[in-house]
Amino acid sequence: MHYLLNNALTASRTEASIRQNEDTRKISAWAALLVVPTVISGIFGMNLGGIPGNEHGLGFVTVTALTVLISFVLYRQFKKTDWL
């Protein structure tokens, strides 16, 4: 009887650990998706001279499109690998 209870407890712990790992992967994927626009906007929001695209009229549009594209590619990759 003791052996059976021990196996049930082990199975329950294993199942909880698997669920926790899945949750950790999802949180990590969302954090990675949020880091990309944060870093890009942080760099371009520093009001420093010499940043490529500052002088051009389409600089803002280009950086915004690139940010959206990178985020979309990351999102698709995380969906494909079942992290989201």
Phi and psi restraints in degrees (range 20) as a CNS / XPLOR table:
assign (resid 1 and name C) (resid 2 and name N)
       (resid 2 and name CA) (resid 2 and name C) 1.0 -60.1 20.0 2
assign (resid 2 and name N) (resid 2 and name CA)
       (resid 2 and name C) (resid 3 and name N) 1.0 -40.1 20.0 2
assign (resid 2 and name C) (resid 3 and name N)
       (resid 3 and name CA) (resid 3 and name C) 1.0 -62.1 20.0 2
assign (resid 3 and name N) (resid 3 and name CA)
       (resid 3 and name C) (resid 4 and name N) 1.0 -41.1 20.0 2
assign (resid 3 and name C) (resid 4 and name N)
       (resid 4 and name CA) (resid 4 and name C) 1.0 -66.0 20.0 2
assign (resid 4 and name N) (resid 4 and name CA)
       (resid 4 and name C) (resid 5 and name N) 1.0 -42.7 20.0 2
assign (resid 4 and name C) (resid 5 and name N)
       (resid 5 and name CA) (resid 5 and name C) 1.0 -65.3 20.0 2
assign (resid 5 and name N) (resid 5 and name CA)
       (resid 5 and name C) (resid 6 and name N) 1.0 -39.4 20.0 2
assign (resid 5 and name C) (resid 6 and name N)
       (resid 6 and name CA) (resid 6 and name C) 1.0 -63.7 20.0 2
assign (resid 6 and name N) (resid 6 and name CA)
       (resid 6 and name C) (resid 7 and name N) 1.0 -41.8 20.0 2
assign (resid 6 and name C) (resid 7 and name N)
       (resid 7 and name CA) (resid 7 and name C) 1.0 -65.3 20.0 2
assign (resid 7 and name N) (resid 7 and name CA)
       (resid 7 and name C) (resid 8 and name N) 1.0 -39.3 20.0 2
assign (resid 7 and name C) (resid 8 and name N)
       (resid 8 and name CA) (resid 8 and name C) 1.0 -64.7 20.0 2
assign (resid 8 and name N) (resid 8 and name CA)
       (resid 8 and name C) (resid 9 and name N) 1.0 -41.3 20.0 2
assign (resid 8 and name C) (resid 9 and name N)
       (resid 9 and name CA) (resid 9 and name C) 1.0 -65.2 20.0 2
assign (resid 9 and name N) (resid 9 and name CA)
       (resid 9 and name C) (resid 10 and name N) 1.0 -41.7 20.0 2
assign (resid 9 and name C) (resid 10 and name N)
       (resid 10 and name CA) (resid 10 and name C) 1.0 -63.0 20.0 2
assign (resid 10 and name N) (resid 10 and name CA)
       (resid 10 and name C) (resid 11 and name N) 1.0 -42.8 20.0 2
assign (resid 10 and name C) (resid 11 and name N)
       (resid 11 and name CA) (resid 11 and name C) 1.0 -63.9 20.0 2
assign (resid 11 and name N) (resid 11 and name CA)
       (resid 11 and name C) (resid 12 and name N) 1.0 -40.0 20.0 2
assign (resid 11 and name C) (resid 12 and name N)
       (resid 12 and name CA) (resid 12 and name C) 1.0 -65.2 20.0 2
assign (resid 12 and name N) (resid 12 and name CA)
       (resid 12 and name C) (resid 13 and name N) 1.0 -42.9 20.0 2
assign (resid 12 and name C) (resid 13 and name N)
       (resid 13 and name CA) (resid 13 and name C) 1.0 -63.9 20.0 2
assign (resid 13 and name N) (resid 13 and name CA)
       (resid 13 and name C) (resid 14 and name N) 1.0 -40.4 20.0 2
assign (resid 13 and name C) (resid 14 and name N)
       (resid 14 and name CA) (resid 14 and name C) 1.0 -63.7 20.0 2
assign (resid 14 and name N) (resid 14 and name CA)
       (resid 14 and name C) (resid 15 and name N) 1.0 -43.7 20.0 2
assign (resid 14 and name C) (resid 15 and name N)
       (resid 15 and name CA) (resid 15 and name C) 1.0 -63.0 20.0 2
assign (resid 15 and name N) (resid 15 and name CA)
       (resid 15 and name C) (resid 16 and name N) 1.0 -41.7 20.0 2
assign (resid 15 and name C) (resid 16 and name N)
       (resid 16 and name CA) (resid 16 and name C) 1.0 -65.0 20.0 2
assign (resid 16 and name N) (resid 16 and name CA)
       (resid 16 and name C) (resid 17 and name N) 1.0 -37.9 20.0 2
assign (resid 16 and name C) (resid 17 and name N)
       (resid 17 and name CA) (resid 17 and name C) 1.0 -66.4 20.0 2
assign (resid 17 and name N) (resid 17 and name CA)
       (resid 17 and name C) (resid 18 and name N) 1.0 -39.7 20.0 2
assign (resid 17 and name C) (resid 18 and name N)
       (resid 18 and name CA) (resid 18 and name C) 1.0 -64.0 20.0 2
assign (resid 18 and name N) (resid 18 and name CA)
       (resid 18 and name C) (resid 19 and name N) 1.0 -44.3 20.0 2
assign (resid 18 and name C) (resid 19 and name N)
       (resid 19 and name CA) (resid 19 and name C) 1.0 -62.3 20.0 2
assign (resid 19 and name N) (resid 19 and name CA)
       (resid 19 and name C) (resid 20 and name N) 1.0 -40.4 20.0 2
assign (resid 19 and name C) (resid 20 and name N)
       (resid 20 and name CA) (resid 20 and name C) 1.0 -65.6 20.0 2
assign (resid 20 and name N) (resid 20 and name CA)
       (resid 20 and name C) (resid 21 and name N) 1.0 -39.1 20.0 2
assign (resid 20 and name C) (resid 21 and name N)
       (resid 21 and name CA) (resid 21 and name C) 1.0 -64.0 20.0 2
assign (resid 21 and name N) (resid 21 and name CA)
       (resid 21 and name C) (resid 22 and name N) 1.0 -40.2 20.0 2
assign (resid 21 and name C) (resid 22 and name N)
       (resid 22 and name CA) (resid 22 and name C) 1.0 -64.0 20.0 2
assign (resid 22 and name N) (resid 22 and name CA)
       (resid 22 and name C) (resid 23 and name N) 1.0 -41.9 20.0 2
assign (resid 22 and name C) (resid 23 and name N)
       (resid 23 and name CA) (resid 23 and name C) 1.0 -64.1 20.0 2
assign (resid 23 and name N) (resid 23 and name CA)
       (resid 23 and name C) (resid 24 and name N) 1.0 -40.6 20.0 2
assign (resid 23 and name C) (resid 24 and name N)
       (resid 24 and name CA) (resid 24 and name C) 1.0 -63.7 20.0 2
assign (resid 24 and name N) (resid 24 and name CA)
       (resid 24 and name C) (resid 25 and name N) 1.0 -40.0 20.0 2
assign (resid 24 and name C) (resid 25 and name N)
       (resid 25 and name CA) (resid 25 and name C) 1.0 -62.8 20.0 2
assign (resid 25 and name N) (resid 25 and name CA)
       (resid 25 and name C) (resid 26 and name N) 1.0 -43.5 20.0 2
assign (resid 25 and name C) (resid 26 and name N)
       (resid 26 and name CA) (resid 26 and name C) 1.0 -64.1 20.0 2
assign (resid 26 and name N) (resid 26 and name CA)
       (resid 26 and name C) (resid 27 and name N) 1.0 -43.8 20.0 2
assign (resid 26 and name C) (resid 27 and name N)
       (resid 27 and name CA) (resid 27 and name C) 1.0 -63.6 20.0 2
assign (resid 27 and name N) (resid 27 and name CA)
       (resid 27 and name C) (resid 28 and name N) 1.0 -41.4 20.0 2
assign (resid 27 and name C) (resid 28 and name N)
       (resid 28 and name CA) (resid 28 and name C) 1.0 -64.5 20.0 2
assign (resid 28 and name N) (resid 28 and name CA)
       (resid 28 and name C) (resid 29 and name N) 1.0 -40.0 20.0 2
assign (resid 28 and name C) (resid 29 and name N)
       (resid 29 and name CA) (resid 29 and name C) 1.0 -64.8 20.0 2
assign (resid 29 and name N) (resid 29 and name CA)
       (resid 29 and name C) (resid 30 and name N) 1.0 -45.0 20.0 2
assign (resid 29 and name C) (resid 30 and name N)
       (resid 30 and name CA) (resid 30 and name C) 1.0 -64.6 20.0 2
assign (resid 30 and name N) (resid 30 and name CA)
       (resid 30 and name C) (resid 31 and name N) 1.0 -37.2 20.0 2
assign (resid 30 and name C) (resid 31 and name N)
       (resid 31 and name CA) (resid 31 and name C) 1.0 -63.8 20.0 2
assign (resid 31 and name N) (resid 31 and name CA)
       (resid 31 and name C) (resid 32 and name N) 1.0 -41.5 20.0 2
assign (resid 31 and name C) (resid 32 and name N)
       (resid 32 and name CA) (resid 32 and name C) 1.0 -64.2 20.0 2
assign (resid 32 and name N) (resid 32 and name CA)
       (resid 32 and name C) (resid 33 and name N) 1.0 -37.9 20.0 2
assign (resid 32 and name C) (resid 33 and name N)
       (resid 33 and name CA) (resid 33 and name C) 1.0 -65.8 20.0 2
assign (resid 33 and name N) (resid 33 and name CA)
       (resid 33 and name C) (resid 34 and name N) 1.0 -33.5 20.0 2
assign (resid 33 and name C) (resid 34 and name N)
       (resid 34 and name CA) (resid 34 and name C) 1.0 -82.0 20.0 2
assign (resid 34 and name N) (resid 34 and name CA)
       (resid 34 and name C) (resid 35 and name N) 1.0 -22.8 20.0 2
assign (resid 34 and name C) (resid 35 and name N)
       (resid 35 and name CA) (resid 35 and name C) 1.0 -69.1 20.0 2
assign (resid 35 and name N) (resid 35 and name CA)
       (resid 35 and name C) (resid 36 and name N) 1.0 -38.2 20.0 2
assign (resid 35 and name C) (resid 36 and name N)
       (resid 36 and name CA) (resid 36 and name C) 1.0 -58.3 20.0 2
assign (resid 36 and name N) (resid 36 and name CA)
       (resid 36 and name C) (resid 37 and name N) 1.0 -56.7 20.0 2
assign (resid 36 and name C) (resid 37 and name N)
       (resid 37 and name CA) (resid 37 and name C) 1.0 -66.4 20.0 2
assign (resid 37 and name N) (resid 37 and name CA)
       (resid 37 and name C) (resid 38 and name N) 1.0 -29.3 20.0 2
assign (resid 37 and name C) (resid 38 and name N)
       (resid 38 and name CA) (resid 38 and name C) 1.0 -65.6 20.0 2
assign (resid 38 and name N) (resid 38 and name CA)
       (resid 38 and name C) (resid 39 and name N) 1.0 -45.3 20.0 2
assign (resid 38 and name C) (resid 39 and name N)
       (resid 39 and name CA) (resid 39 and name C) 1.0 -66.9 20.0 2
assign (resid 39 and name N) (resid 39 and name CA)
       (resid 39 and name C) (resid 40 and name N) 1.0 -45.8 20.0 2
assign (resid 39 and name C) (resid 40 and name N)
       (resid 40 and name CA) (resid 40 and name C) 1.0 -63.9 20.0 2
assign (resid 40 and name N) (resid 40 and name CA)
       (resid 40 and name C) (resid 41 and name N) 1.0 -44.8 20.0 2
assign (resid 40 and name C) (resid 41 and name N)
       (resid 41 and name CA) (resid 41 and name C) 1.0 -69.5 20.0 2
assign (resid 41 and name N) (resid 41 and name CA)
       (resid 41 and name C) (resid 42 and name N) 1.0 -30.8 20.0 2
assign (resid 41 and name C) (resid 42 and name N)
       (resid 42 and name CA) (resid 42 and name C) 1.0 -65.8 20.0 2
assign (resid 42 and name N) (resid 42 and name CA)
       (resid 42 and name C) (resid 43 and name N) 1.0 -41.7 20.0 2
assign (resid 42 and name C) (resid 43 and name N)
       (resid 43 and name CA) (resid 43 and name C) 1.0 -67.9 20.0 2
assign (resid 43 and name N) (resid 43 and name CA)
       (resid 43 and name C) (resid 44 and name N) 1.0 -46.4 20.0 2
assign (resid 43 and name C) (resid 44 and name N)
       (resid 44 and name CA) (resid 44 and name C) 1.0 -79.6 20.0 2
assign (resid 44 and name N) (resid 44 and name CA)
       (resid 44 and name C) (resid 45 and name N) 1.0 -9.7 20.0 2
assign (resid 44 and name C) (resid 45 and name N)
       (resid 45 and name CA) (resid 45 and name C) 1.0 -97.2 20.0 2
assign (resid 45 and name N) (resid 45 and name CA)
       (resid 45 and name C) (resid 46 and name N) 1.0 9.8 20.0 2
assign (resid 45 and name C) (resid 46 and name N)
       (resid 46 and name CA) (resid 46 and name C) 1.0 -84.3 20.0 2
assign (resid 46 and name N) (resid 46 and name CA)
       (resid 46 and name C) (resid 47 and name N) 1.0 -4.9 20.0 2
assign (resid 46 and name C) (resid 47 and name N)
       (resid 47 and name CA) (resid 47 and name C) 1.0 57.0 20.0 2
assign (resid 47 and name N) (resid 47 and name CA)
       (resid 47 and name C) (resid 48 and name N) 1.0 39.5 20.0 2
assign (resid 47 and name C) (resid 48 and name N)
       (resid 48 and name CA) (resid 48 and name C) 1.0 -98.8 20.0 2
assign (resid 48 and name N) (resid 48 and name CA)
       (resid 48 and name C) (resid 49 and name N) 1.0 148.5 20.0 2
assign (resid 48 and name C) (resid 49 and name N)
       (resid 49 and name CA) (resid 49 and name C) 1.0 -80.0 20.0 2
assign (resid 49 and name N) (resid 49 and name CA)
       (resid 49 and name C) (resid 50 and name N) 1.0 159.4 20.0 2
assign (resid 49 and name C) (resid 50 and name N)
       (resid 50 and name CA) (resid 50 and name C) 1.0 85.8 20.0 2
assign (resid 50 and name N) (resid 50 and name CA)
       (resid 50 and name C) (resid 51 and name N) 1.0 6.1 20.0 2
assign (resid 50 and name C) (resid 51 and name N)
       (resid 51 and name CA) (resid 51 and name C) 1.0 -78.8 20.0 2
assign (resid 51 and name N) (resid 51 and name CA)
       (resid 51 and name C) (resid 52 and name N) 1.0 127.2 20.0 2
assign (resid 51 and name C) (resid 52 and name N)
       (resid 52 and name CA) (resid 52 and name C) 1.0 -58.4 20.0 2
assign (resid 52 and name N) (resid 52 and name CA)
       (resid 52 and name C) (resid 53 and name N) 1.0 134.0 20.0 2
assign (resid 52 and name C) (resid 53 and name N)
       (resid 53 and name CA) (resid 53 and name C) 1.0 97.3 20.0 2
assign (resid 53 and name N) (resid 53 and name CA)
       (resid 53 and name C) (resid 54 and name N) 1.0 -9.4 20.0 2
assign (resid 53 and name C) (resid 54 and name N)
       (resid 54 and name CA) (resid 54 and name C) 1.0 -66.6 20.0 2
assign (resid 54 and name N) (resid 54 and name CA)
       (resid 54 and name C) (resid 55 and name N) 1.0 -35.7 20.0 2
assign (resid 54 and name C) (resid 55 and name N)
       (resid 55 and name CA) (resid 55 and name C) 1.0 -81.1 20.0 2
assign (resid 55 and name N) (resid 55 and name CA)
       (resid 55 and name C) (resid 56 and name N) 1.0 -22.3 20.0 2
assign (resid 55 and name C) (resid 56 and name N)
       (resid 56 and name CA) (resid 56 and name C) 1.0 -87.0 20.0 2
assign (resid 56 and name N) (resid 56 and name CA)
       (resid 56 and name C) (resid 57 and name N) 1.0 146.1 20.0 2
assign (resid 56 and name C) (resid 57 and name N)
       (resid 57 and name CA) (resid 57 and name C) 1.0 -66.3 20.0 2
assign (resid 57 and name N) (resid 57 and name CA)
       (resid 57 and name C) (resid 58 and name N) 1.0 -28.6 20.0 2
assign (resid 57 and name C) (resid 58 and name N)
       (resid 58 and name CA) (resid 58 and name C) 1.0 -97.3 20.0 2
assign (resid 58 and name N) (resid 58 and name CA)
       (resid 58 and name C) (resid 59 and name N) 1.0 9.8 20.0 2
assign (resid 58 and name C) (resid 59 and name N)
       (resid 59 and name CA) (resid 59 and name C) 1.0 -60.3 20.0 2
assign (resid 59 and name N) (resid 59 and name CA)
       (resid 59 and name C) (resid 60 and name N) 1.0 -47.3 20.0 2
assign (resid 59 and name C) (resid 60 and name N)
       (resid 60 and name CA) (resid 60 and name C) 1.0 -63.5 20.0 2
assign (resid 60 and name N) (resid 60 and name CA)
       (resid 60 and name C) (resid 61 and name N) 1.0 -43.6 20.0 2
assign (resid 60 and name C) (resid 61 and name N)
       (resid 61 and name CA) (resid 61 and name C) 1.0 -63.7 20.0 2
assign (resid 61 and name N) (resid 61 and name CA)
       (resid 61 and name C) (resid 62 and name N) 1.0 -41.4 20.0 2
assign (resid 61 and name C) (resid 62 and name N)
       (resid 62 and name CA) (resid 62 and name C) 1.0 -64.0 20.0 2
assign (resid 62 and name N) (resid 62 and name CA)
       (resid 62 and name C) (resid 63 and name N) 1.0 -46.8 20.0 2
assign (resid 62 and name C) (resid 63 and name N)
       (resid 63 and name CA) (resid 63 and name C) 1.0 -65.1 20.0 2
assign (resid 63 and name N) (resid 63 and name CA)
       (resid 63 and name C) (resid 64 and name N) 1.0 -40.6 20.0 2
assign (resid 63 and name C) (resid 64 and name N)
       (resid 64 and name CA) (resid 64 and name C) 1.0 -64.3 20.0 2
assign (resid 64 and name N) (resid 64 and name CA)
       (resid 64 and name C) (resid 65 and name N) 1.0 -44.8 20.0 2
assign (resid 64 and name C) (resid 65 and name N)
       (resid 65 and name CA) (resid 65 and name C) 1.0 -63.3 20.0 2
assign (resid 65 and name N) (resid 65 and name CA)
       (resid 65 and name C) (resid 66 and name N) 1.0 -40.9 20.0 2
assign (resid 65 and name C) (resid 66 and name N)
       (resid 66 and name CA) (resid 66 and name C) 1.0 -64.5 20.0 2
assign (resid 66 and name N) (resid 66 and name CA)
       (resid 66 and name C) (resid 67 and name N) 1.0 -40.9 20.0 2
assign (resid 66 and name C) (resid 67 and name N)
       (resid 67 and name CA) (resid 67 and name C) 1.0 -62.3 20.0 2
assign (resid 67 and name N) (resid 67 and name CA)
       (resid 67 and name C) (resid 68 and name N) 1.0 -45.2 20.0 2
assign (resid 67 and name C) (resid 68 and name N)
       (resid 68 and name CA) (resid 68 and name C) 1.0 -65.0 20.0 2
assign (resid 68 and name N) (resid 68 and name CA)
       (resid 68 and name C) (resid 69 and name N) 1.0 -41.6 20.0 2
assign (resid 68 and name C) (resid 69 and name N)
       (resid 69 and name CA) (resid 69 and name C) 1.0 -62.6 20.0 2
assign (resid 69 and name N) (resid 69 and name CA)
       (resid 69 and name C) (resid 70 and name N) 1.0 -46.9 20.0 2
assign (resid 69 and name C) (resid 70 and name N)
       (resid 70 and name CA) (resid 70 and name C) 1.0 -62.2 20.0 2
assign (resid 70 and name N) (resid 70 and name CA)
       (resid 70 and name C) (resid 71 and name N) 1.0 -43.5 20.0 2
assign (resid 70 and name C) (resid 71 and name N)
       (resid 71 and name CA) (resid 71 and name C) 1.0 -63.5 20.0 2
assign (resid 71 and name N) (resid 71 and name CA)
       (resid 71 and name C) (resid 72 and name N) 1.0 -40.2 20.0 2
assign (resid 71 and name C) (resid 72 and name N)
       (resid 72 and name CA) (resid 72 and name C) 1.0 -65.5 20.0 2
assign (resid 72 and name N) (resid 72 and name CA)
       (resid 72 and name C) (resid 73 and name N) 1.0 -42.4 20.0 2
assign (resid 72 and name C) (resid 73 and name N)
       (resid 73 and name CA) (resid 73 and name C) 1.0 -63.2 20.0 2
assign (resid 73 and name N) (resid 73 and name CA)
       (resid 73 and name C) (resid 74 and name N) 1.0 -43.3 20.0 2
assign (resid 73 and name C) (resid 74 and name N)
       (resid 74 and name CA) (resid 74 and name C) 1.0 -62.2 20.0 2
assign (resid 74 and name N) (resid 74 and name CA)
       (resid 74 and name C) (resid 75 and name N) 1.0 -43.2 20.0 2
assign (resid 74 and name C) (resid 75 and name N)
       (resid 75 and name CA) (resid 75 and name C) 1.0 -59.6 20.0 2
assign (resid 75 and name N) (resid 75 and name CA)
       (resid 75 and name C) (resid 76 and name N) 1.0 -47.3 20.0 2
assign (resid 75 and name C) (resid 76 and name N)
       (resid 76 and name CA) (resid 76 and name C) 1.0 -62.3 20.0 2
assign (resid 76 and name N) (resid 76 and name CA)
       (resid 76 and name C) (resid 77 and name N) 1.0 -40.7 20.0 2
assign (resid 76 and name C) (resid 77 and name N)
       (resid 77 and name CA) (resid 77 and name C) 1.0 -65.7 20.0 2
assign (resid 77 and name N) (resid 77 and name CA)
       (resid 77 and name C) (resid 78 and name N) 1.0 -41.6 20.0 2
assign (resid 77 and name C) (resid 78 and name N)
       (resid 78 and name CA) (resid 78 and name C) 1.0 -67.6 20.0 2
assign (resid 78 and name N) (resid 78 and name CA)
       (resid 78 and name C) (resid 79 and name N) 1.0 -36.3 20.0 2
assign (resid 78 and name C) (resid 79 and name N)
       (resid 79 and name CA) (resid 79 and name C) 1.0 -65.9 20.0 2
assign (resid 79 and name N) (resid 79 and name CA)
       (resid 79 and name C) (resid 80 and name N) 1.0 -40.8 20.0 2
assign (resid 79 and name C) (resid 80 and name N)
       (resid 80 and name CA) (resid 80 and name C) 1.0 -64.4 20.0 2
assign (resid 80 and name N) (resid 80 and name CA)
       (resid 80 and name C) (resid 81 and name N) 1.0 -37.7 20.0 2
assign (resid 80 and name C) (resid 81 and name N)
       (resid 81 and name CA) (resid 81 and name C) 1.0 -90.5 20.0 2
assign (resid 81 and name N) (resid 81 and name CA)
       (resid 81 and name C) (resid 82 and name N) 1.0 7.7 20.0 2
assign (resid 81 and name C) (resid 82 and name N)
       (resid 82 and name CA) (resid 82 and name C) 1.0 63.4 20.0 2
assign (resid 82 and name N) (resid 82 and name CA)
       (resid 82 and name C) (resid 83 and name N) 1.0 36.4 20.0 2
assign (resid 82 and name C) (resid 83 and name N)
       (resid 83 and name CA) (resid 83 and name C) 1.0 -92.2 20.0 2
assign (resid 83 and name N) (resid 83 and name CA)
       (resid 83 and name C) (resid 84 and name N) 1.0 -15.0 20.0 2
